[in-house]
Amino acid sequence: MGFDESNLQVLSEFSVPVDLNLFITQFWSDSQFFARFLEYRLEDLKVHVGEWEEGDVDSNEIVRKISSDHPSKVSFPGLPTHAHSMKTQTIQVYDEEKKMIIKEINDFKGIPYADYFSVIVHWYVFDIDNGDTFECDVKIMLGFQFHKSTWLAGTIESNTRAELKGVYEMW
């Protein structure tokens, strides 16, 4: 079952006062930046951020894998304190259009219903030249791919949306 990108919804929009090259270099090329964010801001444990590798040559993409144990936001007897998170991130840069698209698929293990869904996040980053200054406009979109039907789909979506809004405010 493939993911329908038309199901993505805007989660966050903001501007960053850097050009696209600096945005890529500071926030995405450096695997340690991402690892520190997961460890210190999100309090993930056992963080491993893989190196960027060449992906689909025709689409000029790079790919990396990230794994960590992410703290559960729901505390309930018998539930684990952390869920194992496995992310795959793909970056495509379109130099002529001065934009970048980051696609992230996040799967979980170790929590109830984890095998029912994947969380899909797309970052659309546009380089804006304002004459003397540069900035990147960022739009983050969120979607879900359900692998099995569950009556908890709405709860999973709303809880994930609320958590990720906070994550991207910290970012």
Residue, then its C-alpha position, 0 to 999 in steps of 0.5 A: m500500500g503506497f502513501d498518498e501525498s495528497n493526505l499531507q496536512v500543514l503542521s508548521e510554517f516558519s522562516v529561518p534567517v539563512d540561505l538554503n546552503l547554510f540551512i542544509t549545512q547547519f541543520w541537515s548535513d551534520s549528523q551530530f546536530f540531529a543526534r544532539f537534538l534528539e538526545y537533549r531536546l527530545e530526551d531520546l535514548k540510544v540515538h544512532v544517526g547514520e551517515w548520508e548515502e546516495g539514494d536514487v541517482d536519477s532524482n539526485e537524493i541522499v538517504r540516511k537512517i536514524s534509530s532511537d528510543h523515544p520517550s512515550k508521552v502516555s504513562f500507563p501501567g504496563l506500557p513501556t517508557h520508550a518506543h523504539s523509533m526508526k526513521t528514514q530521511t530522504i533529501q532532494v535539492y533542486d538548485e534551479e528552483k532553490k528548494m529542498i524537500i526532506k521526506e521522513i518516514n517514522d516507524f515504531k516498535g515496542i508500543p501498542y498499535a505500533d505496527y498499524f501505522s507510519v508517520i510521514v513528515h515532509w519539509y518543503v524548504f524554499d530559498i528566498d533572496n530579499g536583496d541584501t538578506f536571505e531566508c528560508d521559508v519552511k513548510i512542514m507537512l504531516g501525514f499517516q500511512f495506516h497499514k491496518s485498520t484501527w478505531l484508534a486512528g483519530t487518537i493516533e493522529s491527534n496525539t502525534r500532531a500535538e507532539l510534533k507541533g511541540v517538537y518543531e517549535m523547539w527545532 
